Amino acid sequence: MPRRKIELETKVKVMHEILHLADVKDVARKYGVSERVVFTWYQRILEALPDILINEKPGREPKASAESEGTLPSSSTPPF
């Protein structure tokens, strides 16, 4: 059964809600960084969500073949 395609707008909305679950003050204190820098990182993540989530295909990434990775000799090159 094919998986359904989830619209980009839905993905972004879901991730916005998920990313709001942590208390910035607590997290900043835990790692010894300022709240301002955590907020800046958070804003960058939110801005990047559409680019991160666009055209996401379900399942694993296909493995590259050995030839495309350059580990096998080309058919035009002799193996010696």
HELIX and SHEET records of a PDB file:
HELIX    1   1 LEU A    8  LEU A   19  1                                  12    
HELIX    2   2 VAL A   24  TYR A   31  1                                   8    
HELIX    3   3 GLU A   35  LEU A   53  1                                  19    
END                                                                             
